Amino acid sequence: MTDGDREELAAAGRQILKARYENYPHNLDELYSEGNFPNNLRTAHEKNDRILENLYTGKTFANDAARRDMLMKLYSVRVARENEEAA
């Protein structure tokens, strides 16, 4: 990950925080509940997702199932590596 990647990701994170602030006084449960996800917060999360997906895979995922599958694969690799190191 380059310094530019880190800054882009940090900026996306700040946009999420800004969108949460803009929707005050709603709490996190209200903001993230089904059917109540404000557009500015959804847009900020989608941008963050695109950045992360491109960092991990060089592409964006078609849907949540593809994203979940990749995350589980990455998690499995990490757990296996940690188990080998512990042995």
ABEGO torsion letter per residue (X at the ends): XBAAAAAAAAAAAAAAAAAAAAAOABBAAAAABBGABBAAAAAAAAAAAAAAAAAAAGBBBABAAAAAAAAAAAAAAAAAAAAAAAX
